[in-house]
């Protein structure tokens, strides 16, 4: 899915995801890694312009020591040929930010070594440290789940357009694709619930407990309802149809 040689096509694929993403590659083992592109989410959070990412050496965007560390991370991912997750502090146009980064090795057919990065900004600690870490893990893994589900949906869509399935199989694949989209909506429900929970309280202590209870009931009802509607709708097109 991410082995296209076109930076524009790759950036267009990345823009399907809400999680910040970018790609980097090297043309041969002894060459340095350069950035290929980034999606809008990454550019919005980091402050780096999309055009500045194209074919840029990390040292063009980062201090020398940070650029060297980034090069080393990319090389380690390619050498291991497996996912690498780590926390990193980078100095970017929007300031010094901490990131929770997952690198995935995505080699290109021509022999180019490419890495795909999903980079979640680590929020400042506004509550207990353990609660913050739980929130960060939920946000990270829900974004990763969304990425993998989108990969499945894209493969299903490509296979259907290529007419690789007979009529019966095509219907089953369409159903599976619909279920994947339903699960994506469920994942987004989880992320919205976490964002609501992270919002600083604006009520006095006595009112805060009542407000949190109302928010919890609302979140549970909304998340469950939306998820069930999405899953049911993916399997039965008539499920979401209003009664006459």
Secondary structure, DSSP 4 states (H G I P E B T S, - for coil): ----S-HHHHHHHHTT-SS-EEEEEESSTTSPPEEEEE-HHHHHHH---HHHHTT-BHHHHS-HHHHHHHHHHHHHHHHHTS-EEEEEEEEETTEEEEEEEEEEE---TTS-EEEEEEEEEPPP--S-HHHHHHHHHHHHHHHHHHHHHHHHHHHHHHHHHTT-S-HHHHHHHHHHHHHHHHHHHHHHHHHHHHHHHHSPP-S-HHHHHHHHHHHHHHHHHHHHHHHHHHHHHHH-TTTTPPP-
